[in-house]
Amino acid sequence: MRIAGASILVACACLLLGACSGQPLSTREKGAAYGAVGGAATGAIIGAFTGNPGAGAAIGGGLGLLGGALIGNSMQNRQNEQAQTQAQIQQQQREIQRQQYEIAALRNQAGGQ
């Protein structure tokens, strides 16, 4: 029963902290939350076997938070790089279309002479 209580407490704390923001969670924040909840649950289970589920949940939650934040940060950095690359591609496509329009206009102008 103590394991479930500790896990629920950590999950509620993560949800409460995430709900305080007016914006949706970033990938980094989601990774940290998932890591904290998963780590706390795992730590509570391991702690129950050693006789101290609260300490296990706290240690597991902290380690899970750190690991989840690192993975979430890496994923968010990759998303930002992809978004930047996509923006560059779209800019280059607009430039190509502009140049194609200019070429067509020059051909029309040369054909009319």
Sequence and secondary structure as in RCSB ss.txt:
>XXXX:A:sequence
MRIAGASILVACACLLLGACSGQPLSTREKGAAYGAVGGAATGAIIGAFTGNPGAGAAIGGGLGLLGGALIGNSM
QNRQNEQAQTQAQIQQQQREIQRQQYEIAALRNQAGGQ
>XXXX:A:secstr
 HHHHHHHHHHHHHHHHHHTSSS   HHHHHHHHHHHHHHHHHHHHHHHHT HHHHHHHHHHHHHHHHHHHHHHH
HHHHHHHHHHHHHHHHHHHHHHHHHHHHHHHHHHHHT 
